[in-house]
Amino acid sequence: MDRAPRGQGPGFAGHRRGRTAATDGGPVGLSTIQNVARATIDPTPLTQVRRHPDRACYERDAIYAILDEGLVCHLGFVAGGRPWVIPTMYARKDDFIYIHGSPASRMLKRSASGANICLTVTLLDGLVLARSVASHSMNYRSVVVIGRAELVKHNDQKLEALRALVDHVIEGRWEDARQPTAKELKATMVLRLNLSQASAKVRQGPPVDSVSDQSLQFWAGEIPIKLRPGKPIPAPGLRDQVSPPSYVRDYHR
């Protein structure tokens, strides 16, 4: 519905689209070229943003920041001739996204088969109310990742992945809870998805009404939305002397 013109796209978190060390003048050495190549994830025919390309962002740091802030991804795959999209937790470690679950999971079995999958993460930052219904929108940051997942086979690598998953949700918890047993580890499937095909799309800012609508006397603007934790609730049977650790008391995203 939103008909925002160019200029409503990313530029968030200090990222400047199109500017790198190589475009700021001065000699360009091999290390600079390598850093520039590392700074962006080149769009492919599958990840290039076509609708509102001004909102596209291919900067690696910006893409990783969105992934690191999110808690839930949606994984799309085809099974039995039908498309499925399943929400699940995830974590990013270096240049990979990790997901996990039961080996009986249809989502994981299909994803481990070498089939193409699509993983998305969206952060809702606000509601955008325009003077006209057609110009309403939302402010958001989103990432789409395309590829084929790999099965993480070795136990030490699985443990590192599971640690990343736990600490992604609440940092510090892995060291403050019982570690997985060999039986639990065997009963857990872990997959990883390379971030070589990923892109972000971002909308920020106020509504964009047409000039003719700007004189209409309807309220227009933004309603910011943030994820805020409530007061921790202790589990039944927890001993009184066990107080919530700092990472629980001070939790935030």
C-alpha positions as CSV (number, residue, x, y, z in Angstrom):
1,M,0.0,0.0,0.0
2,D,2.9,2.3,0.7
3,R,3.9,4.5,-2.2
4,A,7.1,6.0,-0.7
5,P,9.4,7.6,-3.2
6,R,13.1,7.1,-3.2
7,G,14.9,8.2,0.0
8,Q,12.8,6.1,2.5
9,G,15.3,3.3,2.4
10,P,18.3,2.3,4.5
11,G,21.0,4.5,5.8
12,F,20.3,3.2,9.3
13,A,22.8,2.5,12.1
14,G,25.4,4.7,10.5
15,H,25.6,2.7,7.3
16,R,26.2,4.8,4.2
17,R,25.0,3.0,1.1
18,G,27.4,2.9,-1.8
19,R,30.4,4.4,0.2
20,T,33.4,2.4,1.0
21,A,37.1,3.0,1.6
22,A,37.6,2.4,-2.1
23,T,35.3,5.3,-3.1
24,D,36.5,7.9,-0.7
25,G,39.7,8.6,-2.7
26,G,43.3,7.7,-2.2
27,P,45.3,4.7,-3.4
28,V,43.6,1.3,-3.3
29,G,45.7,-1.6,-2.2
30,L,45.0,-5.3,-2.1
31,S,43.9,-5.3,1.5
32,T,41.5,-2.4,0.7
33,I,40.0,-4.3,-2.2
34,Q,39.6,-7.4,0.1
35,N,38.0,-5.3,2.8
36,V,35.6,-3.7,0.3
37,A,34.6,-7.1,-1.1
38,R,34.0,-8.3,2.5
39,A,32.0,-5.2,3.3
40,T,29.1,-6.1,1.0
41,I,27.3,-9.3,0.0
42,D,26.9,-9.1,-3.7
43,P,23.2,-9.4,-4.8
44,T,22.2,-12.3,-6.9
45,P,19.2,-12.7,-9.1
46,L,17.5,-14.3,-6.1
47,T,18.4,-11.7,-3.5
48,Q,18.4,-8.5,-5.4
49,V,15.6,-6.2,-4.2
50,R,13.3,-5.2,-7.0
51,R,10.3,-3.7,-5.3
52,H,11.5,-0.4,-3.8
53,P,15.2,-1.0,-4.6
54,D,16.0,2.3,-2.8
55,R,15.3,0.4,0.4
56,A,17.7,-2.4,-0.4
57,C,20.9,-2.9,1.7
58,Y,23.7,-5.3,0.8
59,E,26.1,-4.2,3.5
60,R,27.3,-7.2,5.5
61,D,27.4,-5.4,8.8
62,A,23.9,-4.1,8.4
63,I,22.5,-7.5,7.4
64,Y,24.3,-9.2,10.3
65,A,23.0,-6.5,12.8
66,I,19.4,-7.3,11.8
67,L,20.0,-11.0,12.2
68,D,21.7,-10.6,15.5
69,E,18.8,-8.5,16.9
70,G,16.0,-10.9,15.8
71,L,14.8,-13.9,17.8
72,V,12.6,-15.8,15.3
73,C,13.1,-16.6,11.7
74,H,10.7,-18.1,9.2
75,L,12.0,-20.9,7.1
76,G,10.4,-21.6,3.7
77,F,10.7,-25.0,1.9
78,V,8.8,-27.3,-0.3
79,A,7.7,-30.8,0.9
80,G,5.2,-33.1,-0.7
81,G,4.7,-30.7,-3.5
82,R,3.5,-28.0,-1.2
83,P,5.2,-24.8,0.1
84,W,5.7,-24.5,3.9
85,V,6.8,-21.6,6.0
86,I,7.7,-22.5,9.6
87,P,8.8,-20.2,12.4
88,T,11.8,-21.3,14.4
89,M,14.7,-19.9,16.5
90,Y,18.1,-19.3,14.9
91,A,21.5,-17.9,15.6
92,R,24.2,-16.3,13.5
93,K,27.8,-17.4,14.0
94,D,30.4,-15.9,11.7
95,D,29.0,-16.3,8.1
96,F,26.4,-18.9,8.9
97,I,22.9,-19.1,10.3
98,Y,22.2,-22.1,12.5
99,I,18.9,-23.8,13.2
100,H,18.1,-27.0,15.2
101,G,15.4,-29.4,16.2
102,S,14.4,-33.0,16.2
103,P,15.7,-35.3,13.5
104,A,12.0,-36.2,12.9
105,S,11.2,-32.6,11.9
106,R,9.9,-32.4,8.4
107,M,11.4,-28.9,8.1
108,L,14.9,-30.1,9.1
109,K,14.8,-33.3,7.1
110,R,13.8,-31.5,3.9
111,S,16.3,-28.7,4.5
112,A,19.1,-31.2,5.1
113,S,18.3,-33.0,1.8
114,G,20.0,-30.4,-0.4
115,A,16.8,-28.6,-1.4
116,N,16.8,-24.9,-1.8
117,I,15.4,-23.0,1.2
118,C,14.5,-19.4,2.1
119,L,15.0,-18.0,5.5
120,T,13.6,-14.6,6.5
121,V,13.9,-12.3,9.6
122,T,11.8,-9.2,10.2
123,L,12.0,-6.5,12.9
124,L,9.0,-4.3,13.2
125,D,10.1,-0.7,14.2
126,G,6.8,1.2,13.8
127,L,3.4,1.8,12.3
128,V,3.2,4.6,9.7
129,L,-0.1,6.3,9.4
130,A,-0.7,8.5,6.4
131,R,-3.6,10.8,5.5
132,S,-4.7,8.4,2.8
133,V,-5.3,4.7,3.4
134,A,-3.2,3.8,0.3
135,S,-0.1,5.5,1.8
136,H,-0.1,3.7,5.1
137,S,3.0,1.6,5.8
138,M,5.3,0.2,8.4
139,N,8.9,0.9,9.4
140,Y,10.9,-2.3,9.4
141,R,14.2,-4.0,8.9
142,S,14.2,-7.4,7.2
143,V,16.7,-9.9,5.8
144,V,16.2,-12.7,3.2
145,V,18.7,-15.6,2.9
146,I,18.6,-18.1,0.1
147,G,20.6,-21.3,-0.2
148,R,21.1,-24.9,0.7
149,A,21.6,-26.0,4.3
150,E,24.4,-28.2,5.5
151,L,24.1,-30.8,8.2
152,V,26.4,-30.2,11.2
153,K,27.7,-33.7,12.0
154,H,30.6,-33.5,14.5
155,N,29.6,-33.3,18.1
156,D,32.1,-30.5,18.9
157,Q,30.6,-28.4,16.1
158,K,27.1,-29.2,17.2
159,L,27.9,-28.0,20.7
160,E,29.3,-24.8,19.4
161,A,26.2,-24.3,17.3
162,L,23.9,-25.0,20.2
163,R,25.9,-22.6,22.4
164,A,25.4,-19.9,19.7
165,L,21.7,-20.6,19.6
166,V,21.3,-20.3,23.4
167,D,23.5,-17.2,23.8
168,H,21.8,-15.6,20.8
169,V,18.5,-15.7,22.7
170,I,20.0,-14.7,26.1
171,E,23.8,-14.1,26.3
172,G,25.5,-15.9,29.2
173,R,22.8,-18.6,29.7
174,W,24.9,-21.4,28.2
175,E,27.4,-21.3,31.0
176,D,24.7,-21.0,33.6
177,A,22.7,-24.1,32.8
178,R,23.3,-27.9,32.5
179,Q,25.1,-28.8,29.3
180,P,23.5,-31.3,26.8
181,T,24.0,-35.0,27.5
182,A,25.3,-37.3,24.8
183,K,21.7,-38.7,24.4
184,E,20.3,-35.2,24.0
185,L,23.0,-34.3,21.5
186,K,22.3,-37.3,19.4
187,A,18.6,-36.5,19.4
188,T,19.2,-33.0,18.1
189,M,19.8,-32.1,14.4
190,V,21.7,-29.0,13.6
191,L,21.9,-27.3,10.2
192,R,23.8,-24.3,9.0
193,L,23.0,-22.0,6.1
194,N,25.7,-19.9,4.4
195,L,25.1,-16.2,4.3
196,S,26.6,-15.8,0.8
197,Q,23.2,-15.1,-0.6
198,A,21.5,-12.5,1.6
199,S,20.0,-9.1,1.4
200,A,18.3,-6.6,3.6
201,K,15.3,-4.3,3.0
202,V,14.6,-1.4,5.3
203,R,12.0,1.3,5.6
204,Q,12.4,4.3,8.0
205,G,10.7,7.6,8.4
206,P,7.4,9.4,8.2
207,P,4.4,8.7,5.9
208,V,4.7,9.9,2.3
209,D,1.4,11.6,1.3
210,S,0.8,13.1,-2.0
211,V,0.8,16.9,-2.1
212,S,-3.0,17.0,-2.6
213,D,-3.5,14.9,0.6
214,Q,-1.2,16.9,2.9
215,S,-4.0,19.5,3.5
216,L,-6.4,16.8,4.8
217,Q,-7.1,17.1,8.5
218,F,-6.4,13.6,9.5
219,W,-3.7,12.7,12.0
220,A,-0.6,11.3,10.3
221,G,2.7,10.2,11.7
222,E,4.6,7.2,13.2
223,I,3.9,4.9,16.2
224,P,7.3,3.5,17.2
225,I,7.2,-0.1,18.3
226,K,9.9,-1.8,20.5
227,L,10.4,-5.2,22.1
228,R,10.6,-4.8,25.8
229,P,10.8,-7.6,28.4
230,G,8.5,-7.8,31.4
231,K,9.4,-8.7,35.0
232,P,11.0,-12.2,35.3
233,I,8.6,-14.8,36.6
234,P,10.4,-17.6,38.6
235,A,9.6,-21.2,37.8
236,P,7.5,-23.2,40.2
237,G,9.6,-25.0,42.8
238,L,12.5,-22.6,42.5
239,R,14.3,-22.1,45.8
240,D,14.0,-18.7,47.3
241,Q,17.7,-18.2,47.6
242,V,18.1,-18.6,43.8
243,S,17.9,-15.1,42.5
244,P,17.7,-14.1,38.8
245,P,21.2,-13.5,37.4
246,S,22.1,-10.1,35.8
247,Y,21.5,-11.3,32.3
248,V,17.9,-12.0,33.3
249,R,17.3,-8.8,35.3
250,D,18.8,-6.6,32.6
251,Y,17.6,-8.5,29.6
252,H,17.1,-6.4,26.4
253,R,17.4,-6.7,22.7
